[in-house]
Amino acid sequence: MRVESVARAPAYRESFRKRRCLVIVDGFFEWQRRDKAKQPFFVRHEDGKPFALAGIWDQAATTEGEWIDSCAVITGAARGVVADLHHRMPLIVPVTDYSRWLNPAERDLTDLLVPSQLGLETYPVSTFVNVPANDDLRCIEPVAEGAELQGTLLLL
């Protein structure tokens, strides 16, 4: 969900007002276009510690009456090291602002709606991460830039 429209878009504005959440992550991936290929990069805090992304959540009923929970991460214009990779990035909520972000009574969140660039690092990873069934540490192992395609052929 784009930060530019999350508070106004009919599908998201109620969740933005009343159902904000934190999505706790060790990092996230961004892909940098290189000619016809895309090189995946892992983005994380320099200290390797988990951090929280700004999110919203909602519930919806299926036609069978089952309730489904869903969430969306809010993104904004990329800054810092991520701007070299992609034009957008998730909003990172500082630890000191978790309670503000989660408080539905808090209306002025303008200062939190700007992507943080502080303390982030990036490194290239194998295109092994491009396959949803691949869910292990090989997804975040650094690779030499330009070696990602060879790594994919060996790992699949």
Protein Blocks (a to p, Z undefined) as FASTA:
>chain_A
ZZklmmmmmklmmmmmmmccddddfbdcddddehjbccddddddfklpacdddddddddd
dfkopacddddddddddehjllmmpmbdcddddfklmmmmmmmklmblmlmmcccfehia
cddddfklmpmklccfklmgccdehilmmmmmmmZZ
